[in-house]
């Protein structure tokens, strides 16, 4: 949800012969971060709830892009997305089967891929009343967020981060971008998502090394900014069975 406030400040210019208006605006933005499990199961309700909560004058169109690494670990995911979308067709319209996109850093190194995905959104006739959903790791979310933000001057996007690192980093941030001219994240936008949906079922299929790497990032941020969160991670992490400070 966004609210914008405008005002203007008038000043006399240095020569004393004219006037200058300085236009100012402030933007207040908030978006929900959901925590759920089995988002695309028969009983999954987070995505329909998000779309209903955000409010729509008409039933919105929705396009979905999925990390190929996630599909590799969950071969039935595309079928489940199709079935789930059909069950909720009264809330939104999935305009095409979920599109599988290369994941990992390579996704941000293919200039033609950006144009291909932008073209797909135009072909599917998505507009600013629609939603683009990215399901994948941080690089995939960066790419899809950039594509959404630069098509029709910004199509609302919903992030579904599928790694621990993405759930505590790129998934909840406001930056989107791709690599270009040999520079990491050279092209990008600051465009907050409409919503973030964290599904713990995706974490189950991650290799242990990837889980630990993401949790280490969370601990690093806690050490920098949040002592209370660090103490919670230290005291409760081991009992969760996923992470223990000092573990190999």
MARROFI-247306 format. One line per field, with one value per residue (C-alpha): x negated, y negated, z negated; residue in three letters. Coordinates in Angstrom, 1 decimal. Example, Ala and Ser with C-alpha at 12.3 -4.5 7.8 and 13.67 -1.06 7.14 Angstrom:
x	[-12.3, -13.7]
y	[4.5, 1.1]
z	[-7.8, -7.1]
residuo	[ALA, SER]
// end
This chain:
x	[0.0, -1.3, -0.5, -2.1, -2.2, -3.1, -3.9, -6.0, -8.4, -8.7, -12.0, -13.2, -16.1, -19.6, -19.1, -16.0, -14.1, -12.3, -10.8, -11.7, -9.4, -10.9, -8.5, -8.7, -7.0, -7.1, -6.1, -4.9, -4.9, -4.1, -3.7, -2.8, -5.4, -3.5, -4.8, -3.1, -3.7, -2.7, -1.6, -0.4, 1.3, 5.1, 5.5, 3.1, 4.7, 1.8, 1.7, 5.5, 5.6, 2.8, 4.5, 7.8, 6.2, 4.4, 7.7, 8.6, 11.3, 11.4, 10.2, 6.4, 4.3, 1.3, -1.9, -4.2, -7.9, -9.7, -13.4, -14.5, -16.5, -13.2, -11.5, -14.5, -14.0, -10.1, -9.3, -5.5, -5.5, -4.3, -1.4, -0.5, -0.6, 1.8, 4.2, 4.0, 4.7, 7.7, 9.1, 8.8, 9.9, 12.5, 9.8, 7.2, 6.6, 3.3, 2.9, 0.4, -1.3, -4.1, -7.2, -10.4, -13.4, -17.1, -18.0, -21.2, -23.6, -23.4, -19.8, -21.2, -23.9, -21.6, -20.5, -18.2, -16.4, -15.2, -13.8, -12.2, -10.4, -9.3, -7.9, -6.1, -4.3, -3.2, -2.0, 0.0, 1.5, 0.5, 0.9, 0.6, 3.7, 2.0, -0.6, -3.9, -4.9, -8.5, -9.2, -12.9, -16.2, -17.6, -19.0, -15.7, -13.8, -16.2, -15.6, -11.8, -11.5, -13.5, -11.3, -8.1, -9.3, -10.4, -7.3, -4.3, -6.3, -5.8, -3.6, -2.9, -5.1, -4.9, -8.0, -8.1, -11.7, -12.7, -16.0, -16.9, -19.2, -16.4, -13.9, -16.1, -17.7, -16.5, -13.0, -12.2, -14.2, -13.3, -16.2, -15.9, -18.6, -20.6, -24.3, -25.4, -28.7, -30.7, -29.3, -27.1, -23.6, -24.4, -20.9, -18.2, -15.4, -14.2, -10.7, -9.1, -7.1, -3.3, -3.9, -6.3, -5.3, -7.7, -6.9, -8.9, -8.3, -10.8, -13.5, -13.0, -14.5, -17.6, -21.0, -22.3, -25.1, -22.6, -20.5, -23.6, -24.8, -21.4, -21.3, -24.8, -23.7, -20.9, -23.3, -25.6, -22.8, -21.8, -25.4, -25.4, -21.9, -19.9, -21.4, -18.0, -17.6, -21.1, -20.4, -17.2, -19.1, -21.8, -19.4, -16.7, -18.5, -19.7, -16.3, -14.9, -17.1, -18.4, -21.2, -23.6, -26.2, -29.7, -28.3, -30.4]
y	[0.0, -3.4, -7.0, -10.0, -13.6, -16.6, -20.1, -23.0, -25.5, -28.8, -30.8, -33.9, -33.1, -34.5, -37.5, -38.6, -38.9, -35.6, -32.8, -29.2, -26.4, -23.3, -20.4, -18.0, -14.7, -11.9, -8.3, -6.0, -2.3, 0.9, 4.5, 7.7, 10.5, 13.8, 17.0, 20.2, 23.7, 25.5, 22.3, 24.1, 27.0, 27.5, 25.7, 22.9, 19.5, 17.0, 15.9, 15.5, 13.6, 11.3, 10.5, 9.9, 7.8, 5.5, 4.7, 4.8, 3.1, 6.2, 9.7, 9.3, 11.1, 12.9, 14.2, 16.5, 17.1, 20.0, 20.7, 23.8, 25.0, 25.1, 27.1, 29.5, 30.2, 30.2, 31.7, 31.5, 27.8, 26.5, 28.9, 27.9, 24.2, 24.8, 26.8, 24.2, 21.4, 23.2, 23.7, 19.9, 18.6, 16.5, 14.4, 14.1, 15.3, 17.1, 16.0, 18.7, 21.8, 20.8, 19.9, 21.6, 19.2, 19.9, 19.4, 18.4, 15.6, 16.7, 15.4, 11.8, 12.2, 12.7, 9.4, 11.1, 12.7, 9.4, 8.4, 11.8, 11.6, 8.0, 9.1, 12.0, 9.6, 7.4, 10.4, 11.6, 8.1, 7.6, 4.0, 2.0, 3.8, 7.2, 9.1, 10.7, 13.5, 14.6, 18.0, 18.7, 17.7, 14.2, 13.8, 14.9, 12.4, 9.6, 10.4, 10.7, 7.6, 5.6, 6.9, 6.1, 2.6, 1.7, 2.9, 0.5, -1.7, 0.8, 3.9, 5.1, 8.0, 10.6, 12.4, 16.0, 16.6, 20.3, 20.2, 19.1, 16.4, 15.0, 15.1, 12.9, 10.8, 10.0, 11.4, 8.7, 5.8, 3.2, 3.5, 5.2, 5.5, 7.4, 7.4, 5.5, 4.4, 6.5, 4.7, 6.5, 5.1, 2.1, 1.9, 1.9, 0.2, -0.5, 0.9, 2.5, 5.7, 5.8, 8.7, 11.3, 14.9, 17.2, 20.9, 23.2, 26.2, 24.8, 24.8, 28.5, 29.4, 27.2, 28.9, 28.4, 26.2, 23.7, 23.7, 22.9, 20.2, 18.4, 18.7, 17.3, 14.3, 13.7, 14.0, 11.5, 9.0, 9.6, 9.0, 5.7, 4.4, 6.4, 7.9, 9.3, 11.2, 12.6, 13.8, 15.5, 17.2, 18.3, 19.6, 21.2, 22.1, 25.5, 26.5, 25.9, 28.6, 26.5, 24.4, 24.2, 21.5, 23.1, 26.2, 27.3]
z	[0.0, 0.9, -0.1, 1.4, 0.0, 2.2, 1.3, 2.8, 1.3, 3.0, 3.0, 4.7, 7.0, 6.5, 8.8, 6.9, 10.2, 10.4, 8.3, 7.9, 6.8, 5.2, 5.5, 2.6, 2.0, -0.5, 0.1, -2.7, -1.6, -3.4, -2.2, -3.9, -4.5, -4.9, -6.4, -5.3, -4.2, -0.9, 0.8, 3.9, 2.1, 2.3, -1.1, -0.4, -1.1, -1.3, 2.3, 2.7, -0.6, 0.5, 3.8, 2.0, -0.7, 1.8, 3.4, 7.1, 9.2, 11.5, 11.2, 11.9, 14.4, 13.0, 14.6, 12.8, 13.3, 11.5, 10.9, 12.9, 9.9, 7.9, 10.6, 10.6, 6.9, 7.2, 10.6, 9.9, 9.0, 12.3, 12.3, 8.7, 9.7, 12.5, 10.3, 7.5, 9.9, 11.4, 7.9, 7.2, 10.6, 8.9, 7.3, 10.1, 13.6, 14.3, 18.0, 19.0, 17.5, 15.1, 17.1, 16.1, 16.0, 15.4, 11.8, 10.0, 11.0, 14.7, 14.8, 14.3, 17.0, 20.1, 21.6, 24.1, 21.2, 19.8, 23.2, 23.6, 20.3, 20.8, 24.2, 22.6, 20.2, 23.1, 25.1, 22.2, 21.9, 18.3, 17.1, 13.9, 12.5, 12.9, 10.8, 11.7, 9.3, 9.0, 7.3, 6.7, 5.2, 4.8, 8.3, 9.9, 7.7, 8.7, 12.3, 12.2, 10.0, 12.6, 15.4, 13.6, 12.5, 16.1, 17.9, 18.2, 15.8, 13.0, 12.7, 9.2, 8.3, 5.5, 4.3, 3.3, 2.1, 2.0, 0.2, -3.3, -2.0, 0.3, -2.5, -4.7, -2.0, 1.5, 0.9, -1.6, -0.2, 2.4, 4.8, 8.2, 10.9, 13.5, 14.3, 17.4, 19.1, 16.7, 13.6, 11.0, 10.6, 12.9, 14.2, 11.6, 9.7, 6.2, 6.4, 3.3, 3.9, 3.4, 1.0, 0.0, -0.7, -2.6, -2.2, -4.5, -2.2, 0.3, -2.4, -3.0, 0.4, 0.0, -0.5, -4.1, -2.9, -1.4, -4.5, -6.6, -4.3, -4.4, -8.2, -8.5, -6.6, -9.0, -11.9, -10.2, -9.9, -13.5, -14.7, -12.9, -13.8, -16.2, -19.4, -20.5, -17.2, -17.6, -21.1, -19.8, -17.0, -19.5, -22.0, -19.8, -16.6, -17.9, -19.1, -15.7, -14.3, -11.4, -12.6, -15.5, -16.0, -15.7, -13.8, -10.8]
residuo	[UNK, UNK, UNK, UNK, UNK, UNK, UNK, UNK, UNK, UNK, UNK, UNK, UNK, UNK, UNK, UNK, UNK, UNK, UNK, UNK, UNK, UNK, UNK, UNK, UNK, UNK, UNK, UNK, UNK, UNK, UNK, UNK, UNK, UNK, UNK, UNK, UNK, UNK, UNK, UNK, UNK, UNK, UNK, UNK, UNK, UNK, UNK, UNK, UNK, UNK, UNK, UNK, UNK, UNK, UNK, UNK, UNK, UNK, UNK, UNK, UNK, UNK, UNK, UNK, UNK, UNK, UNK, UNK, UNK, UNK, UNK, UNK, UNK, UNK, UNK, UNK, UNK, UNK, UNK, UNK, UNK, UNK, UNK, UNK, UNK, UNK, UNK, UNK, UNK, UNK, UNK, UNK, UNK, UNK, UNK, UNK, UNK, UNK, UNK, UNK, UNK, UNK, UNK, UNK, UNK, UNK, UNK, UNK, UNK, UNK, UNK, UNK, UNK, UNK, UNK, UNK, UNK, UNK, UNK, UNK, UNK, UNK, UNK, UNK, UNK, UNK, UNK, UNK, UNK, UNK, UNK, UNK, UNK, UNK, UNK, UNK, UNK, UNK, UNK, UNK, UNK, UNK, UNK, UNK, UNK, UNK, UNK, UNK, UNK, UNK, UNK, UNK, UNK, UNK, UNK, UNK, UNK, UNK, UNK, UNK, UNK, UNK, UNK, UNK, UNK, UNK, UNK, UNK, UNK, UNK, UNK, UNK, UNK, UNK, UNK, UNK, UNK, UNK, UNK, UNK, UNK, UNK, UNK, UNK, UNK, UNK, UNK, UNK, UNK, UNK, UNK, UNK, UNK, UNK, UNK, UNK, UNK, UNK, UNK, UNK, UNK, UNK, UNK, UNK, UNK, UNK, UNK, UNK, UNK, UNK, UNK, UNK, UNK, UNK, UNK, UNK, UNK, UNK, UNK, UNK, UNK, UNK, UNK, UNK, UNK, UNK, UNK, UNK, UNK, UNK, UNK, UNK, UNK, UNK, UNK, UNK, UNK, UNK, UNK, UNK, UNK, UNK, UNK, UNK, UNK, UNK, UNK, UNK]
// end
